[in-house]
Amino acid sequence: MTRASSLTHLLESLEKIERSKSQVSVEDVLTAAGRRSFGPMLLVAGLITLAPLIGDIPGMPTLMAAIVLLTAGQLLAGRDRFWLPQWLLRRHMARKTFGKGLQRMKKPAHWIDRWLRVRLPWLTGYWGSRLTALTALIIALAMPPMEFIPFSANGAGLALSLLGLGLVARDGVVLLLGVGIMVTTIIVVAVNLL
C-alpha cells in the first residue's frame, strides 16, 4: 500500500478492508495501515482507543497497549518490519462497530488534516522516531490501569494519535503536542491511583 500522508488517507485505507468479512481482525487493520510503518501503526492504535464505540469495548485499550509495546520495542531494537504474535493478530471486532467508528471520525479527520504541515522535521527523523517510540512505550505501560479511571484511556488514545499523526505528516509540532498530552494524562492517572 502507499504510505499514508494524512489522517483522511489512513481512514480511507482502513475503509478498504475486505467488506465481505463480518469481522475485522487486528491483522486486517495493521495490513491496511502498513506493517512496516511505525507512524500509521501508532496512529491506528490511538484512533481505535479514542474512537467512540470501538474504544469503549472492555479490554480494547489494553489490547492497543500490547500492540504499541510490541511495535515500539521493535522499533527501538532496530527492526524495520514489525512482528506480532498470531493470538494478537487474530483478535477481532464486528465490522459494523468498526465501520461506525470510522464514519464518526471522518469529519474531524478532514478538519485536522487542514492544520497539518511539515514542521520541525528533525523531530520525525531517525532519532526523533526513536524518542517517539520511547514516549509511546511509556503511554502503553500506563494504559492498562486507565481502564479503571473514567476517560483517562481517551487521553492516552489522543496522545498516541498525535504521536502517530506527527510521524505520518512529519509535523514535529503535533509530536510535541502528543508528548504534552501524554504527560498530562499520566499525571491525572497517577493522582487518581494514589
Summary of the structure (lengths in Angstrom):
residues: 194
radius of gyration: 15.3
end to end distance: 45.5
largest distance: 47.6
contacts: 668
relative contact order: 0.18
helix: 71%
strand: 4%
